[in-house]
Amino acid sequence: MDELNQNLMRDEIRVGANLDAWLAHGGGEGLAKALQDPAAIIAEIAQADLRGMGGAGFPTHKKWTPVAAAPEGDKYVICNGNEDEPGTFKDRFLLEHTPHQVIEGALIAALATRANHVILYVNPHQQHSLAATREAARQWRAHRLFTAIEQTIGRTVELRVLASSGLYIGGEETAVIASVEGGFPFPRRKPPFPAQQGVHGAPTIVNNTETLAHVPGILRHGAQWYRDLGVGDAAGTKLYSLSGDVLRPGLYELPMGTSLATLVFQYGGAMLQDKKFKAVFTGGPSNTLLTQRELDVALDFDSVRQRHSRLGTGAMIVVSEGTSIVRKVAEYVSFFAQGSCGQCPPCKGGTFQLMRLLNRLDTGRGVRADLDALENLCRILPGSGRCGLIDGAVTVVESSLNRFREEYEALVA
């Protein structure tokens, strides 16, 4: 992507916690425009077609609108920076190198919804991100723009940084709310949704770090500018955490709608040791695998969904020929089994059984009955948990069975 078209990763805004440097390079202009007409903010976000970058791709304005419409009282904006899934490393970059971009986005969200609590929820395992975010928040609290927000809302605004539990399950939005309330990050059933009943029963927005980072640019330059950054009908840019069997793994900001082939072969430098491309775990390891025949897919929420997968967080874990799909799936399901909070027995027991069966197959100890049991679990487990953890674990197992059945069959032949 051309440097001039980048939004979130421009060299000049990688200033860490230095607020003066952020403001010197155009930071604060989006917030200043938002202060001029707070009632127009959500419409601008809607016209930009900003989606949730934490995985679901849900339209951002649809999260904000009911909170803005709620009666006066306590309201919360939470920046979800828990990021703990394998292959995902975009949010830590933003919080460490451009924390003011994220905080300004969260403050604009607070202004749009008249929220008086802004909380940055950061994974404590990312110590540099946590330190930079805390210092950046301290500087914002002393700035005149922050005072202007309080004057516009007519209330004192709390801006604080909270270390998350550091657990994978702690990133689920209702688990985030439980943590902010001071409890263990147990997910809750929905409805009610956070916008209706969140922290201490108050209307609450939970947005991913990357989502909020896009907001200042949209308010500064306008919705059409943001839409024009994408390819075709896709709007904006996306951060892709590229890892696995590629020559140049790393974090790339590209136009939304860039093809998977372009990401892997142009930016990723193609496959290690000149091996052939085999598959990619899209959006982290909890989605449907894409294979050679899907390399042409446009990387945007709608196009990837049409291929029966999800863009998710934008994590792309590439696998080359010669790598065992069964082994990779076993590793990821083991992660899910360890990450289950234990609140829902089908999830805790189900992920454990999936892990056990996959490990038996991978190590050559499996029999036909293990493969049959794996398929049965994929049929009965979906929808049995309060959050999407068990569904994600089943999705990657079921996808690998559908796409690479021959590898499983070879292990029980």
C-alpha positions as CSV (number, residue, x, y, z in Angstrom):
1,M,0.0,0.0,0.0
2,D,1.2,3.5,-0.9
3,E,2.5,5.3,2.2
4,L,0.3,8.3,1.3
5,N,-2.8,6.2,1.5
6,Q,-2.0,4.6,4.9
7,N,-4.2,5.5,7.8
8,L,-3.0,3.8,10.9
9,M,0.7,3.0,10.4
10,R,2.2,6.2,8.9
11,D,5.8,6.7,10.1
12,E,5.2,10.2,11.4
13,I,2.5,9.1,13.8
14,R,4.5,6.3,15.4
15,V,5.3,8.7,18.3
16,G,4.5,6.4,21.2
17,A,3.1,8.3,24.2
18,N,4.3,11.8,23.0
19,L,1.0,13.7,22.8
20,D,2.7,16.9,21.4
21,A,4.2,14.9,18.6
22,W,0.8,13.3,17.8
23,L,-0.9,16.7,17.7
24,A,1.9,18.1,15.5
25,H,1.1,15.6,12.8
26,G,-2.6,16.2,12.6
27,G,-3.7,14.4,15.7
28,G,-6.5,16.1,17.5
29,E,-8.0,17.6,14.3
30,G,-10.7,14.8,14.2
31,L,-11.6,15.4,17.8
32,A,-11.7,19.2,17.2
33,K,-14.2,18.7,14.3
34,A,-16.2,16.3,16.4
35,L,-16.5,18.9,19.1
36,Q,-18.0,21.4,16.6
37,D,-21.0,19.1,15.9
38,P,-21.2,16.0,18.2
39,A,-24.6,15.1,16.9
40,A,-23.2,14.4,13.4
41,I,-20.4,12.0,14.5
42,I,-22.4,8.8,14.2
43,A,-23.8,9.7,10.8
44,E,-20.2,10.2,9.6
45,I,-19.1,6.9,11.0
46,A,-22.1,5.2,9.3
47,Q,-21.4,6.9,5.9
48,A,-17.8,5.7,6.2
49,D,-19.0,2.1,6.7
50,L,-16.5,1.5,9.5
51,R,-16.8,-2.1,10.7
52,G,-15.7,-3.8,13.9
53,M,-12.1,-5.0,13.4
54,G,-12.1,-7.4,16.3
55,G,-13.5,-10.2,14.3
56,A,-17.2,-9.9,13.6
57,G,-17.2,-6.9,11.2
58,F,-20.3,-5.5,12.8
59,P,-21.1,-1.9,11.7
60,T,-19.7,0.4,14.3
61,H,-22.5,3.0,14.1
62,K,-25.0,0.3,15.1
63,K,-23.2,-0.3,18.3
64,W,-23.0,3.4,19.0
65,T,-26.5,4.5,18.1
66,P,-28.5,2.8,21.0
67,V,-25.9,4.1,23.5
68,A,-26.3,7.6,22.2
69,A,-30.1,7.3,22.4
70,A,-30.1,6.0,26.0
71,P,-31.2,8.4,28.8
72,E,-28.6,10.5,30.5
73,G,-26.6,8.7,33.2
74,D,-23.5,6.6,33.3
75,K,-22.3,5.3,30.0
76,Y,-19.1,3.4,29.1
77,V,-16.8,3.2,26.1
78,I,-14.3,0.4,26.3
79,C,-11.4,-0.1,24.0
80,N,-10.8,-3.9,23.9
81,G,-7.0,-4.5,23.6
82,N,-6.9,-7.9,25.2
83,E,-5.6,-9.5,21.9
84,D,-4.4,-13.0,22.9
85,E,-5.3,-15.3,19.9
86,P,-2.4,-17.0,18.1
87,G,-1.3,-15.2,15.0
88,T,-2.8,-11.8,16.0
89,F,-0.5,-8.9,16.8
90,K,-2.0,-5.7,15.4
91,D,-3.5,-4.2,18.5
92,R,-0.3,-4.3,20.5
93,F,1.4,-2.4,17.7
94,L,-1.2,0.4,17.8
95,L,-1.2,0.7,21.6
96,E,2.6,0.8,21.8
97,H,3.4,3.0,18.8
98,T,0.2,5.1,18.2
99,P,-1.7,5.1,21.5
100,H,-3.0,8.6,21.0
101,Q,-4.7,7.6,17.8
102,V,-6.6,4.9,19.7
103,I,-7.4,7.2,22.7
104,E,-8.6,10.0,20.4
105,G,-10.9,7.5,18.7
106,A,-12.3,6.4,22.0
107,L,-12.9,10.0,23.1
108,I,-14.7,10.8,19.9
109,A,-16.9,7.7,20.6
110,A,-17.6,9.1,24.1
111,L,-18.5,12.5,22.7
112,A,-20.9,10.9,20.2
113,T,-22.7,8.9,22.9
114,R,-22.2,11.3,25.8
115,A,-20.4,8.6,27.7
116,N,-18.6,9.6,30.9
117,H,-16.4,6.6,31.3
118,V,-13.6,5.7,28.8
119,I,-11.6,2.6,29.6
120,L,-8.7,1.1,27.7
121,Y,-8.6,-2.6,28.5
122,V,-5.1,-3.8,27.7
123,N,-3.4,-7.3,27.9
124,P,-0.8,-7.1,30.7
125,H,1.4,-9.6,28.8
126,Q,2.0,-6.7,26.4
127,Q,4.0,-4.6,28.8
128,H,5.2,-2.0,26.4
129,S,1.7,-1.4,25.1
130,L,0.3,-1.1,28.6
131,A,3.0,1.4,29.7
132,A,2.6,3.5,26.6
133,T,-1.2,3.6,26.9
134,R,-1.0,4.6,30.6
135,E,1.4,7.5,29.9
136,A,-0.7,8.6,26.8
137,A,-3.9,8.6,28.9
138,R,-2.1,10.7,31.6
139,Q,-1.2,13.3,29.0
140,W,-4.7,13.4,27.6
141,R,-6.3,14.0,31.0
142,A,-4.2,17.2,31.3
143,H,-5.0,18.6,27.8
144,R,-7.5,21.3,26.9
145,L,-9.2,19.0,24.3
146,F,-10.1,16.7,27.2
147,T,-11.5,19.6,29.1
148,A,-13.6,20.6,26.1
149,I,-15.1,17.1,26.0
150,E,-16.2,17.4,29.6
151,Q,-17.6,20.8,29.0
152,T,-19.6,19.5,25.9
153,I,-20.9,16.5,27.7
154,G,-21.6,18.5,30.9
155,R,-20.0,15.9,33.2
156,T,-16.6,14.8,34.5
157,V,-15.1,12.1,32.2
158,E,-13.2,9.2,33.5
159,L,-10.3,8.1,31.3
160,R,-8.3,5.2,32.6
161,V,-6.3,2.2,31.6
162,L,-7.1,-1.2,33.0
163,A,-4.9,-4.3,32.7
164,S,-7.0,-7.2,31.5
165,S,-6.9,-10.7,33.0
166,G,-4.5,-11.7,30.2
167,L,-6.7,-14.7,29.4
168,Y,-7.9,-15.5,25.9
169,I,-11.5,-15.7,27.0
170,G,-11.1,-12.2,28.6
171,G,-11.4,-10.6,25.2
172,E,-15.0,-11.7,24.6
173,E,-17.1,-8.5,25.0
174,T,-19.3,-9.6,27.9
175,A,-16.2,-11.1,29.6
176,V,-14.6,-7.6,29.2
177,I,-17.5,-6.1,31.0
178,A,-17.2,-8.6,33.8
179,S,-13.5,-7.7,34.2
180,V,-14.2,-4.0,34.2
181,E,-16.8,-4.6,37.0
182,G,-14.0,-6.3,39.0
183,G,-15.0,-9.9,38.5
184,F,-13.6,-13.0,36.7
185,P,-14.0,-12.7,32.9
186,F,-16.9,-15.1,32.6
187,P,-18.8,-14.5,29.4
188,R,-22.6,-13.9,29.7
189,R,-25.4,-14.8,27.5
190,K,-26.9,-12.2,25.1
191,P,-29.3,-10.5,25.1
192,P,-29.2,-8.2,26.8
193,F,-26.4,-6.7,24.6
194,P,-23.8,-4.4,26.1
195,A,-25.4,-1.4,24.4
196,Q,-28.5,-2.1,26.5
197,Q,-27.0,-3.4,29.7
198,G,-23.2,-3.4,30.1
199,V,-20.9,-2.3,32.9
200,H,-22.9,-2.2,36.2
201,G,-26.1,-2.2,34.0
202,A,-25.2,0.9,32.1
203,P,-25.2,1.3,28.3
204,T,-21.7,0.2,27.1
205,I,-19.7,0.2,23.9
206,V,-17.0,-2.4,23.5
207,N,-14.9,-1.7,20.4
208,N,-11.6,-3.3,19.2
209,T,-8.5,-1.2,19.3
210,E,-8.2,-1.1,15.5
211,T,-11.8,0.0,15.1
212,L,-11.3,3.0,17.4
213,A,-7.9,3.9,15.7
214,H,-9.8,4.5,12.4
215,V,-12.2,7.0,14.0
216,P,-9.9,10.2,14.2
217,G,-9.0,9.9,10.5
218,I,-12.7,9.6,9.5
219,L,-13.7,12.7,11.5
220,R,-10.6,14.6,10.2
221,H,-10.9,13.8,6.5
222,G,-14.5,12.7,6.1
223,A,-16.4,9.5,5.3
224,Q,-15.7,9.6,1.6
225,W,-11.9,9.8,2.2
226,Y,-12.1,6.6,4.3
227,R,-14.3,4.8,1.7
228,D,-11.8,5.7,-1.1
229,L,-9.0,4.0,0.8
230,G,-10.6,0.6,0.0
231,V,-10.8,-1.5,-3.2
232,G,-14.1,-1.7,-5.0
233,D,-17.0,-1.6,-2.6
234,A,-14.9,-2.2,0.4
235,A,-14.1,0.8,2.7
236,G,-11.0,1.8,4.5
237,T,-7.8,-0.1,5.3
238,K,-7.2,-3.2,7.3
239,L,-4.3,-4.4,9.4
240,Y,-3.2,-8.0,8.5
241,S,-1.0,-10.0,10.9
242,L,0.8,-12.3,8.4
243,S,2.7,-15.2,9.8
244,G,3.5,-18.8,9.1
245,D,5.4,-20.2,6.1
246,V,6.0,-16.9,4.3
247,L,9.3,-15.2,3.6
248,R,8.3,-11.8,5.1
249,P,5.9,-12.3,8.0
250,G,4.8,-9.1,9.7
251,L,2.1,-6.5,10.1
252,Y,0.7,-4.9,6.9
253,E,-1.8,-2.2,6.4
254,L,-3.5,-2.6,3.1
255,P,-6.7,-1.4,1.4
256,M,-9.7,-3.4,2.5
257,G,-10.5,-5.7,-0.5
258,T,-6.9,-6.5,-1.3
259,S,-6.7,-10.1,-2.6
260,L,-5.3,-12.9,-0.4
261,A,-2.8,-13.7,-3.2
262,T,-1.5,-10.2,-3.1
263,L,-1.0,-10.3,0.7
264,V,0.8,-13.7,0.6
265,F,2.9,-13.5,-2.5
266,Q,3.5,-9.7,-2.9
267,Y,3.8,-8.5,0.6
268,G,4.6,-11.8,2.3
269,G,7.3,-12.6,-0.4
270,A,5.8,-16.0,-1.3
271,M,6.4,-19.3,0.5
272,L,9.5,-20.4,2.4
273,Q,11.9,-22.6,0.6
274,D,9.9,-22.2,-2.6
275,K,7.3,-24.6,-1.3
276,K,3.8,-24.5,-2.6
277,F,1.0,-22.7,-0.9
278,K,-1.3,-25.1,0.9
279,A,-3.8,-23.2,3.1
280,V,-4.3,-20.2,5.4
281,F,-6.1,-19.9,8.7
282,T,-8.0,-16.7,8.2
283,G,-8.7,-14.3,11.0
284,G,-6.8,-16.4,13.5
285,P,-7.2,-20.2,14.0
286,S,-11.0,-20.2,14.7
287,N,-12.3,-19.8,11.2
288,T,-12.7,-21.9,8.0
289,L,-9.4,-22.7,6.2
290,L,-8.9,-21.2,2.8
291,T,-7.0,-23.2,0.2
292,Q,-5.3,-22.7,-3.2
293,R,-8.7,-22.2,-5.0
294,E,-9.5,-19.2,-2.7
295,L,-6.3,-17.2,-3.3
296,D,-8.3,-14.8,-5.5
297,V,-10.7,-13.8,-2.6
298,A,-10.9,-10.1,-1.8
299,L,-10.0,-9.6,1.9
300,D,-13.0,-7.8,3.1
301,F,-15.7,-9.0,5.5
302,D,-18.4,-9.7,2.9
303,S,-16.2,-11.4,0.3
304,V,-14.6,-13.7,2.7
305,R,-18.0,-14.6,4.2
306,Q,-19.1,-15.6,0.7
307,R,-16.3,-18.2,0.7
308,H,-17.8,-19.6,3.9
309,S,-15.1,-18.1,6.2
310,R,-14.5,-14.9,8.1
311,L,-12.0,-12.1,7.9
312,G,-11.9,-12.0,11.6
313,T,-9.1,-9.9,13.1
314,G,-7.1,-10.0,9.9
315,A,-4.7,-12.6,11.2
316,M,-3.4,-14.8,8.3
317,I,-1.5,-17.9,9.3
318,V,-0.1,-19.4,6.1
319,V,0.7,-23.2,5.8
320,S,2.9,-24.7,3.0
321,E,2.9,-28.1,1.4
322,G,4.6,-30.6,3.6
323,T,3.1,-29.2,6.8
324,S,0.5,-31.4,8.5
325,I,-2.9,-29.8,8.8
326,V,-3.9,-32.2,11.5
327,R,-0.9,-31.2,13.6
328,K,-1.7,-27.4,13.2
329,V,-5.3,-28.0,14.0
330,A,-4.3,-30.0,17.1
331,E,-2.1,-27.2,18.3
332,Y,-4.9,-24.6,17.9
333,V,-7.6,-26.7,19.5
334,S,-5.2,-27.3,22.4
335,F,-5.0,-23.5,22.8
336,F,-8.8,-23.3,22.9
337,A,-9.1,-26.1,25.4
338,Q,-6.6,-24.3,27.7
339,G,-8.4,-21.0,27.2
340,S,-11.9,-22.3,28.0
341,C,-13.1,-20.6,31.3
342,G,-14.9,-23.8,32.4
343,Q,-18.3,-22.1,32.9
344,C,-20.0,-24.2,30.3
345,P,-19.4,-27.9,30.6
346,P,-19.9,-28.7,26.9
347,C,-17.2,-26.2,26.0
348,K,-14.7,-27.3,28.7
349,G,-15.3,-31.0,28.1
350,G,-15.8,-30.6,24.4
351,T,-12.6,-28.8,23.6
352,F,-10.7,-31.3,25.8
353,Q,-12.2,-34.2,23.9
354,L,-11.4,-32.6,20.6
355,M,-7.9,-32.0,21.7
356,R,-7.5,-35.6,22.9
357,L,-8.7,-37.1,19.7
358,L,-6.6,-34.8,17.5
359,N,-3.5,-35.6,19.5
360,R,-4.2,-39.3,19.2
361,L,-4.6,-39.0,15.4
362,D,-1.6,-36.7,15.0
363,T,0.8,-39.1,16.9
364,G,-0.3,-42.2,15.0
365,R,-2.3,-43.7,17.8
366,G,-5.7,-43.0,16.3
367,V,-8.2,-45.5,15.0
368,R,-11.3,-45.1,12.8
369,A,-13.5,-44.7,15.9
370,D,-11.5,-41.6,16.9
371,L,-12.2,-40.0,13.5
372,D,-15.9,-40.9,13.8
373,A,-16.0,-39.4,17.3
374,L,-14.3,-36.2,16.1
375,E,-17.1,-35.8,13.4
376,N,-19.8,-36.5,16.0
377,L,-18.5,-33.8,18.3
378,C,-18.5,-31.3,15.4
379,R,-22.2,-32.0,15.0
380,I,-23.3,-31.8,18.6
381,L,-21.1,-29.1,20.2
382,P,-21.9,-25.9,18.2
383,G,-24.1,-23.4,20.1
384,S,-23.5,-25.1,23.5
385,G,-21.5,-22.3,25.1
386,R,-22.2,-18.8,26.3
387,C,-19.6,-17.4,23.9
388,G,-18.1,-18.4,20.6
389,L,-15.1,-20.3,21.9
390,I,-16.5,-23.8,21.3
391,D,-17.9,-22.7,18.0
392,G,-14.5,-21.5,16.8
393,A,-12.8,-24.7,17.9
394,V,-15.4,-26.8,16.0
395,T,-15.2,-24.6,12.9
396,V,-11.5,-25.1,12.4
397,V,-11.8,-28.9,13.0
398,E,-14.8,-29.2,10.7
399,S,-13.1,-27.1,8.1
400,S,-10.0,-29.2,8.1
401,L,-12.0,-32.4,7.9
402,N,-13.8,-31.0,4.8
403,R,-10.8,-29.6,3.0
404,F,-8.1,-32.1,4.0
405,R,-10.0,-35.3,4.6
406,E,-7.3,-37.4,3.0
407,E,-4.8,-36.4,5.7
408,Y,-7.1,-37.7,8.4
409,E,-7.9,-40.9,6.4
410,A,-4.2,-41.6,6.0
411,L,-3.7,-41.5,9.8
412,V,-6.3,-44.3,10.4
413,A,-5.7,-46.4,7.3
